[in-house]
Amino acid sequence: MNWHIQKPTLTGQRFKTRKRDEKKVFDPTQFQETIVQGLNQTGSDLDAVAKFLDASGAKLDYRRYAETLFDILVAGGMLAPGGTLSDDLTRTEFCLFTAQEDLETMQAYAQVFNKLIRRYKYLEKGFEEEIKKLLLFLKGFTESERNKLAMLTGILLANGNISASILNSLYNENLVKEGVSAAFAVKLFKSWIHEKDINSVAGSLRKVGMDNRLLELFPANKRSCEHFSKYFTDAGLKELSDFARNQQAIGSRKELQKELQEQMERGDAFKDVSPKEEMKKNNISEQTMIGIVWTSVMSYVEWNKKEELVTEQAIKHLKQYSPLLKAFTSQGASEILLLVKMQEYCYDNIHFMNSFQKIVVLLYKADVLSEEAILKWYTEAHVAKGRSVFLEQMKKFVEWLKNAEEESESEEEEAD
């Protein structure tokens, strides 16, 4: 018996594929030539371009050559690292970079990309990668090419064709240092806001955690709210500079709250706190400051769930931190705001519903709240949350304050 007979193997076997499953195999050069030829025939008729791209997707391997495809549509040919066109390959004069530099033309180009990606959904990721890459190549493009790309990117962002995370590319150190990122951002945000509005921009930036990073479009020595505000306001984007300023303030407030809570954990005494210094350092008002202090003080404690015990716990806790609250209530408006914050807190935290009046009395005795502020809150400055409950709670104390005020007035008259 011959034991050396080879077993049958599938290696090298050819299976017939059904005609409809066949796809022509292309190398990048051939692929590029086909696309370039098609674009040269359709010329600047963007409807014809969209139809050509739609039909070609059935014959060409878009999945494999997505980068080549997008390079050609944007720059007219394959891009070498850094953003220059590869010399040895065919190219077309009909692309984004040679189009007219106006918003209407860029909107029409955005439609071409939109239709293509809607038709071939698998191109979505490749397209986003392409935009990220193009942003890194900005220095290799002319100013006009950058402007067109910026307008197109803003329109694509407004329409949700790409994620705002692509803006990460603009934080590239070299682009930032040479002012390319900031100039590009102006054109981009202008077209984005033109398509939608500042709320759309804010929402998209928040979604990808970039709402606090706008200042990074500038080098470290120019990374201030003032510089950002002037630059974008001068460029006609006041809405964006206001948004950035607001985000910066929110960031400072969060940072400050964290700092305060860390100080409480360390058991630091707050007797030496300098309100003016803190407010100047963080560029915020006393009213904003008292809101932060109240939130920090109240969120530092694990509160008792029993209503009868929580008041006692709150009084003890607030007595300890009354010097800190007092430091930031030198203005009547700050006292009113503190009372409103207290009202909202006691309403939102159901166990505190019956503690409100006792907390007010404590802070009155600690000289944090004046009788004028309490009376003003009672008559007109309170908010809707739990109004009837809290006004009822305060009724007797307010009457006592009014009587005390009348007595002191009559005493003064007698003395005169």
C-alpha positions in Angstrom: 0.0 0.0 0.0 1.3 3.5 -0.9 1.3 5.6 2.2 2.8 8.6 0.4 -0.2 9.6 -1.7 -0.9 13.2 -1.0 -4.3 14.1 0.4 -6.5 16.3 -1.7 -6.1 20.0 -0.9 -8.1 23.1 -1.7 -5.0 25.2 -2.3 -5.0 26.8 -5.7 -8.5 25.7 -6.4 -10.5 28.3 -8.3 -14.2 28.7 -7.6 -16.4 30.2 -10.1 -18.0 33.4 -8.7 -21.3 34.6 -9.9 -21.1 37.5 -12.3 -22.9 39.9 -10.0 -20.5 39.2 -7.1 -17.5 40.1 -9.2 -15.8 43.4 -8.5 -12.9 44.6 -10.6 -9.6 44.7 -8.7 -8.0 48.1 -8.9 -4.7 49.4 -7.8 -4.7 53.1 -6.5 -3.3 54.4 -9.8 -6.0 52.8 -11.9 -8.6 53.8 -9.4 -7.3 57.4 -9.5 -7.3 57.5 -13.3 -10.9 56.3 -13.4 -12.1 59.0 -10.9 -10.1 61.8 -12.5 -11.4 60.9 -15.9 -15.0 60.9 -14.6 -14.5 64.3 -12.9 -12.9 65.8 -16.1 -16.0 64.7 -18.0 -18.5 66.0 -15.5 -16.6 69.3 -15.0 -18.0 71.8 -12.6 -21.6 70.4 -12.8 -21.9 69.2 -9.3 -25.1 67.3 -9.9 -23.4 65.3 -12.6 -20.4 64.7 -10.2 -22.8 63.3 -7.6 -24.4 61.0 -10.2 -21.0 59.8 -11.5 -19.8 59.0 -7.9 -23.1 57.2 -7.1 -22.8 55.0 -10.2 -19.1 54.4 -9.9 -19.5 53.0 -6.3 -21.1 49.9 -7.8 -18.0 49.2 -10.0 -15.1 50.7 -8.0 -13.7 49.6 -4.6 -14.6 52.7 -2.6 -14.0 50.8 0.6 -10.4 50.1 -0.1 -9.6 53.4 -1.8 -11.6 55.9 0.3 -8.6 58.1 1.1 -7.7 58.3 -2.6 -11.3 59.1 -3.5 -11.5 62.0 -1.0 -8.1 63.3 -1.7 -9.1 63.7 -5.4 -12.4 65.3 -4.6 -10.8 67.8 -2.3 -7.4 68.5 -3.9 -7.6 67.0 -7.4 -5.1 64.2 -6.8 -3.4 62.1 -4.2 -1.9 64.1 -1.4 1.6 63.4 -0.1 2.3 63.8 3.6 2.3 67.5 4.4 -0.4 68.3 1.9 1.4 68.6 -1.4 0.0 66.8 -4.5 1.9 63.7 -5.7 3.6 64.7 -9.0 3.7 61.5 -10.8 0.0 60.8 -10.9 -2.9 62.2 -13.0 -5.0 64.9 -11.5 -8.1 66.9 -12.2 -8.8 70.6 -12.2 -12.3 70.0 -11.0 -12.1 69.7 -7.2 -12.9 71.6 -4.0 -9.6 73.5 -4.0 -10.1 74.9 -7.5 -13.8 75.8 -6.9 -15.0 79.4 -6.3 -14.4 80.6 -2.7 -17.9 81.4 -1.6 -20.4 79.9 0.8 -22.9 78.9 -1.9 -20.3 76.8 -3.8 -19.2 75.2 -0.6 -22.8 74.3 0.3 -23.1 72.6 -3.1 -19.8 70.6 -2.4 -21.1 69.6 1.0 -24.2 68.2 -0.8 -21.9 66.1 -3.1 -20.2 64.5 0.0 -23.5 64.2 1.8 -25.1 62.2 -1.1 -22.0 60.0 -1.5 -21.9 59.1 2.2 -25.7 58.6 2.4 -25.4 56.2 -0.5 -22.3 54.4 0.7 -22.6 54.5 4.5 -19.3 52.6 5.1 -17.5 55.8 3.8 -18.6 57.7 6.9 -15.6 56.8 9.1 -13.1 57.2 6.2 -14.5 60.7 5.4 -14.1 61.8 9.0 -10.5 60.5 9.0 -9.9 62.4 5.8 -11.0 65.7 7.3 -8.8 65.1 10.4 -5.9 64.5 8.1 -6.6 67.6 5.9 -6.7 69.8 9.0 -3.2 68.5 9.9 -2.0 69.4 6.4 -3.3 73.0 6.5 0.1 74.6 6.3 0.7 72.8 3.0 -2.4 74.5 1.4 -2.8 78.1 0.1 -4.9 80.6 2.1 -7.8 80.3 -0.4 -7.7 76.4 -0.2 -7.8 76.7 3.6 -10.7 79.1 3.5 -12.7 76.7 1.3 -11.9 73.7 3.5 -12.9 75.7 6.6 -16.3 76.8 5.1 -17.0 73.2 3.9 -16.0 71.8 7.4 -18.3 74.2 9.1 -21.2 73.2 6.9 -20.5 69.5 7.4 -20.4 70.0 11.1 -23.7 72.0 11.1 -25.4 69.2 9.2 -24.1 66.5 11.4 -22.0 64.8 8.6 -18.9 64.7 10.8 -18.3 64.8 14.5 -16.8 67.9 16.2 -14.1 65.7 17.5 -12.3 66.3 14.2 -11.4 69.8 15.7 -8.7 68.0 17.7 -6.5 68.3 14.7 -6.6 72.1 15.0 -4.8 71.8 18.4 -1.7 70.7 16.6 1.2 72.7 18.2 2.7 74.0 14.8 -0.7 75.0 13.5 -1.5 76.9 16.7 1.9 78.6 17.0 1.7 80.0 13.5 -1.9 81.3 13.9 -3.2 78.9 11.2 -5.7 77.2 13.7 -7.3 80.5 14.8 -7.7 81.9 11.3 -9.2 78.6 10.1 -11.5 78.4 13.1 -12.9 81.9 12.2 -14.1 80.7 8.7 -15.2 77.4 10.1 -17.4 78.8 12.9 -18.8 81.5 10.6 -20.2 79.0 8.2 -21.4 76.7 11.0 -23.3 79.5 12.7 -24.6 80.7 9.3 -26.0 77.2 8.7 -27.4 76.7 12.2 -26.8 78.9 15.2 -24.5 79.2 18.3 -26.7 76.7 20.2 -25.9 74.0 17.6 -22.2 74.8 17.9 -22.3 74.7 21.8 -24.3 71.4 21.8 -21.8 69.7 19.4 -18.8 71.0 21.3 -20.2 69.8 24.7 -21.0 66.4 23.3 -17.3 65.8 22.5 -15.9 67.7 25.6 -14.5 70.5 23.6 -16.6 73.3 25.0 -13.8 74.3 27.4 -10.9 74.0 24.9 -11.5 76.9 22.5 -8.8 79.0 24.1 -6.3 76.3 23.0 -6.6 77.6 19.4 -4.0 80.2 20.6 -0.4 79.8 21.8 0.1 79.7 25.5 1.2 83.3 25.8 -2.1 84.5 24.1 -4.4 82.0 25.7 -6.6 84.4 27.6 -10.3 85.1 27.5 -9.6 88.7 26.6 -7.4 87.8 23.6 -9.9 85.2 22.4 -12.8 87.6 22.8 -11.1 90.4 20.9 -9.9 88.2 18.1 -13.3 86.5 17.4 -15.4 89.6 18.1 -13.2 91.6 15.6 -13.8 88.8 13.1 -17.6 89.2 13.5 -18.1 86.2 15.9 -19.2 87.9 19.1 -21.6 85.0 19.8 -18.6 82.6 19.9 -16.5 84.9 22.1 -19.4 85.2 24.5 -19.8 81.4 24.6 -16.1 80.9 25.3 -16.2 83.5 28.1 -19.2 81.9 29.7 -17.5 78.4 29.5 -14.4 79.8 31.0 -16.4 81.3 33.9 -18.2 77.9 34.4 -14.7 76.2 34.4 -13.4 78.7 37.0 -16.5 78.2 39.2 -16.1 74.4 39.1 -12.4 74.7 39.9 -13.1 77.1 42.8 -15.8 74.8 44.2 -13.3 71.9 44.1 -10.7 74.0 45.8 -13.1 75.0 48.6 -14.2 71.4 49.2 -10.5 70.3 49.4 -9.9 73.0 52.0 -12.9 71.8 54.0 -11.6 68.3 53.9 -8.2 69.4 55.2 -10.1 71.3 58.0 -8.6 74.6 57.0 -9.8 77.7 58.9 -11.5 80.2 56.6 -11.1 83.2 58.9 -8.3 84.7 56.8 -10.1 84.3 53.5 -9.8 87.5 51.4 -13.0 87.9 49.3 -11.6 90.6 47.0 -8.5 88.5 46.2 -10.5 85.4 45.4 -12.9 87.3 43.2 -10.2 89.1 41.4 -8.2 85.9 40.9 -11.2 84.1 39.4 -12.7 87.1 37.6 -16.1 86.6 39.2 -18.6 88.7 41.1 -19.5 88.4 44.8 -23.0 87.1 43.8 -21.4 84.3 41.8 -19.0 83.6 44.7 -21.7 83.3 47.4 -23.5 80.8 45.2 -20.3 78.7 44.9 -19.6 78.9 48.6 -23.1 77.8 49.6 -23.1 74.9 47.2 -19.6 73.8 48.4 -20.6 74.1 52.1 -23.8 72.1 51.6 -22.4 69.4 49.4 -19.5 68.7 51.7 -21.7 66.8 54.2 -23.4 63.4 54.2 -26.8 64.6 55.5 -29.0 62.7 57.9 -32.1 61.2 56.2 -34.3 61.9 59.3 -36.0 65.3 59.1 -35.9 65.8 62.9 -32.1 65.3 63.0 -31.1 67.1 59.8 -31.9 70.6 61.1 -29.7 70.1 64.1 -26.9 68.8 61.9 -27.3 71.7 59.5 -27.2 74.3 62.2 -24.0 72.9 63.7 -22.4 72.7 60.2 -23.4 76.2 59.1 -22.3 77.7 62.4 -18.8 76.5 61.6 -18.8 77.9 58.1 -20.7 81.2 58.8 -17.4 83.3 58.7 -16.9 82.0 55.1 -20.4 82.9 54.1 -20.1 86.3 55.8 -16.9 87.0 53.8 -18.9 87.0 50.5 -22.1 88.8 51.6 -20.9 92.4 51.9 -23.5 93.5 49.3 -27.3 93.3 49.8 -27.6 91.6 46.4 -25.4 88.8 47.6 -27.5 88.3 50.8 -30.7 88.1 48.7 -29.0 85.6 46.3 -27.9 83.5 49.3 -31.5 83.5 50.7 -32.8 82.3 47.2 -30.2 79.6 47.1 -31.2 78.5 50.6 -34.9 78.5 49.6 -34.1 76.4 46.5 -31.9 74.0 48.4 -34.5 73.4 51.2 -37.2 72.8 48.5 -35.0 70.4 46.4 -33.9 68.4 49.4 -37.2 67.4 51.0 -35.6 66.6 54.4 -34.8 70.3 54.7 -38.3 71.6 54.2 -38.8 72.4 57.9 -35.2 73.7 58.4 -35.4 76.9 56.3 -36.5 79.3 59.1 -34.0 78.0 61.6 -31.1 78.3 59.1 -32.2 81.9 58.3 -32.3 82.8 62.0 -28.8 81.3 62.6 -27.3 83.3 59.7 -29.0 86.4 60.9 -27.5 86.0 64.4 -24.1 85.2 62.8 -24.4 88.6 60.9 -24.4 86.9 57.5 -27.9 88.1 56.7 -29.3 91.5 57.5 -32.9 92.3 58.4 -33.2 94.4 55.2 -32.3 91.4 53.0 -34.6 89.1 54.9 -37.6 91.5 54.6 -36.9 92.1 51.0 -36.7 88.4 50.3 -40.0 87.9 52.2 -41.9 90.7 50.4 -40.6 90.4 46.8 -37.4 88.6 46.2 -38.4 85.0 46.9 -38.8 82.4 44.2 -41.7 80.1 43.4 -40.2 76.9 44.8 -42.0 76.1 48.1 -43.0 79.7 48.4 -46.1 79.2 50.6 -44.4 76.8 53.0 -41.3 79.0 53.5 -43.2 82.3 53.8 -45.5 80.7 56.4 -42.4 79.4 58.3 -40.9 82.9 58.2 -44.1 84.8 59.2 -43.4 85.1 62.9 -39.7 85.9 62.6 -40.5 88.6 59.9 -43.1 90.1 62.3 -40.5 90.2 65.1 -38.0 91.9 62.7 -40.6 94.5 61.7 -41.5 95.2 65.3 -37.8 95.4 66.3 -37.3 97.8 63.4 -40.3 100.0 64.4 -39.1 100.1 68.1 -35.6 101.1 67.1 -37.0 103.8 64.8 -39.3 105.2 67.6 -36.3 105.1 70.1 -34.3 107.1 67.6 -37.1 109.7 67.2 -37.3 110.1 71.0 -33.6 110.6 71.2 -33.9 113.3 68.6 
